[in-house]
Amino acid sequence: MKVRVMTHLNNERRPETQPGVASAEDGLVILDGPDGVAVTMTAAAAAETGHNLVEAARAAQMQIGTTPGSDEN
């Protein structure tokens, strides 16, 4: 599984801690992220992305020994 880590202006690599915000507009899903990042997807692509994110989050939490939904930071 590929994992992308946000790179900040000082080139320090650290994961984003704020969740993205999803909305539906004109039959499309828009995911707004940090630093003005936005992605527009079809409903099907958004649903699959959501599923993939949940599965990856569960795997990551198991790797570090936290419970689903907890804030480990």
ABEGO torsion letter per residue (X at the ends): XBBBBBBBAAGBBBBBABBBBBBBBGGBBBBBBBGGBBBBBBAAAAAAAAAAAAAAAAAAAAAAGBBBGBBAX
